[in-house]
Amino acid sequence: MSEVDASDRYVIGVDFGTLSGRALVVRVRDGAELGTAVHEYRHGVIETALPDDGPALPPDWALQDPDDYRDVLRHAVPAALSAAGVDPARVVGIGIDFTACTVLPTLADGTPLCEIPELRHRPHAWVKLWKHHAAQPHADRINALAHERDEPWIGRYGGKISAEWQFAKGLQILDEDPEVYRRAERFIEAADWIVWQLCGVETRNVCTAGYKGIRQDGRYPSPDYLAALDPGFTDFVTKLDGPLLPLGARAGALDARAAAWTGLPEGIAVAVGNVDAHVTAAAAQALRPGRLVAIMGTSTCHVLNGTHPAEVPGMCGVVDGGISPGAWGFEAGQSGVGDIFGWFVRHGAPAGFDSHERLTEAAAAQPVGAHGLVALDWWNGNRSLLVNHDLSGLIVGLTLATRPPDVYRALLEATAYGTRMIVEAFAQAGVPVDDLVVAGGLTSNRLLMQIYADVTNRPLSIIGSAQGPALGSAIHAAVAAGAYPTIHEASAAMGRIEEAVYRPVPENVRVYDALYAEYRALHDHFGRGANDVMLRLRAIRNAAADAAPARTPASLEVVG
């Protein structure tokens, strides 16, 4: 930790992840990280049944309790300040980032519907986490109608809207619980909702509005289009819309209630909300065009600034100012990465191999290609390029000689092949990718990082911070507080990167080119309609689950 100088100013970055929130105290003049604290969400991810003996949830649901987010402000921020030894009076701003698309229905004053007693046991009243994938049929309807009507915005999203996004989740609520839909006066990203909680001012950030809310060229999809989807959906934009602000702007001032939660001075700057992946580009000094940032954790989000808009098949979107003002920000993603590795360690690896460290050590001792396996990394569906969360995982080449490290390495490689598909799609659309910068919890796995450099045949740099999103949020807070005039200048002073830590090994590149060709053939065969066995199997599974006797909620585990 750096020494604390009484004359310095500080900012707080708060990163709201899938299972916990992290607060980070950062020095404004140089980005030094002085103290951090993590608070685990009490309810974690709600996937099987609502709390307090609530009803069971169908497959592919993922909910959260919004008060868990407030608890991060109540506990993590004061703990981080204590760890830093910083006088709260020297803090000039706070910024936040969130998973996305994580959305919740609220009243006009911001009260979450799940906190209204009579709606507490209605699943659609709760926060829908980014990995809530039960809205896939609704996304399919949105996409089919958009192409039928030749809607101008669909190309900006690679031709497909994701089941994870605002419109699909909102349409699911309308279809399955019209009363909750009617009661929802706002349908708001958690990033914007927590900013509202901090400063008492309702805002929307251009990042989630563009990438997750289909806002392009200053407008949302038309009322005619929404009416064609469902006549009851025509008012959806009125629930989404709000005062729209650019990234790095000041949303408002910390109000008295939030000051009491956090221990911070009332009146300091609260930055406009942001997304965990997009905010990391500033922390990694990766705002220049051509530098792809991969934020690798349970999933991976890829963000890239470009000089012009382009329609890239399978992308999550391209948004003017979506990563930083003055550039066109592109987003892609993989909906399962670290989650896949964790699944294998928990459920597929026998005693003696049931740790990431042991499996990595054994897998690293193999020559490239020695396991004879290729996997499709679709354990949690496919976000880019196929935008289909009903797809599932696959391993080809298993024999009686296959051992756990072989499978583990094949899974690591599969996620790298998925990233290469994204890199090539960008390049083919005229959006160059010169190098990769990796952030997130998976950067500590040296084998995985070398695999990514070899598979993509590009140098791979590593963010110089273990908490990139929180640092990025702090950088945006510094801009909102007026300490720097632009995000670019704040990033240059406060961000950090270790350049070209991993470089492609030519012999590995040659072998991986051959393996990638097999991956691509499997990707197209099972993902582009030649064989829809994965979709049929999912339908059989869902039918069996629907026909099974209902379990009592008390017997169901709430993941946390």
Summary of the structure (lengths in Angstrom):
residues: 560
radius of gyration: 22.6
end to end distance: 31.1
largest distance: 66.8
contacts: 2122
relative contact order: 0.13
helix: 41%
strand: 19%
